[in-house]
């Protein structure tokens, strides 16, 4: 499907400099531009690419001053990065969604699967599980007993959701992530360590995205919480009884120890480590490899 510069400018509330009838049908990085593609420029380090890019259209911040003429049609916007995100979301939403239950999938007769759900081959939906309308369960995913999955969830291959856990609407779980494995609870004894049963659950609220091979552990009692809008990268560890505040984001290999509360709108860089039983306030920014012991 093709769109003109004029149509795109109207969608992102931008201003066209050049040919309003220039058309695009794909995306490309500005340094790898090609005819029929739209690119964007938001980082000043990449400004020199705009003069020679082969892309037909470039989204560019309205305050960027160019030293030389360009051949591409420009669309001036307040924030090019945000605008390209909106365009990519629109592009993704136009892709047809899979529906139906593959004959090689197992869906318990005691499970409730809403209309328009996709369940791929060798996926397993356990007794008492509920899957909301429009959700997609890819091959080899496991949905445990009594799990509740909201509407329009996207659960990729080899995801495991243990028994009793709750997922809100528009949740995305990437390949290999594990929701609701036992928290790391052991009591030292004279002959070794006695396991403390973890009888709680994990609650993941709406619009959360969790990366590949990330783990969120079930609580000892009650629930571990991942609040609405949280985004977790690959290889993140969220321990039992933690509470991750709304719209917080974490990069790869962050580790949060048990019973810690993290505020809203926090940003943690790669390999940040947070000790247990502490509270992190709202809008806390921690750079890569930072540690918070107390």
Beta strands, then each sheet from edge to edge (+ up, - down):
strand 1: 3-4
strand 2: 15-17
strand 3: 23-24
strand 4: 26-27
strand 5: 37-41
strand 6: 57-61
strand 7: 73-77
strand 8: 100-101
strand 9: 106-107
strand 10: 112-113
strand 11: 118-119
strand 12: 124-125
strand 13: 130-131
strand 14: 136-137
strand 15: 142-143
strand 16: 148-149
strand 17: 154-155
strand 18: 160-161
strand 19: 166-167
strand 20: 172-173
strand 21: 178-181
strand 22: 186-189
strand 23: 192-195
strand 24: 201-204
strand 25: 209-210
strand 26: 215-217
strand 27: 223-226
strand 28: 231-232
strand 29: 237-238
strand 30: 243-244
strand 31: 249-250
strand 32: 255-256
strand 33: 261-262
strand 34: 267-268
strand 35: 273-274
strand 36: 279-280
strand 37: 285-286
strand 38: 291-292
sheet 1: 1+ 3-
sheet 2: 2+ 7- 6- 5- 4-
sheet 3: 8+ 11+ 14+ 17+ 20+ 25+ 28+ 31+ 34+ 37+
sheet 4: 9+ 12+ 15+ 18+ 21+ 26+ 29+ 32+ 35+ 38+
sheet 5: 10+ 13+ 16+ 19+ 24+ 27+ 30+ 33+ 36+
sheet 6: 22+ 23-
end
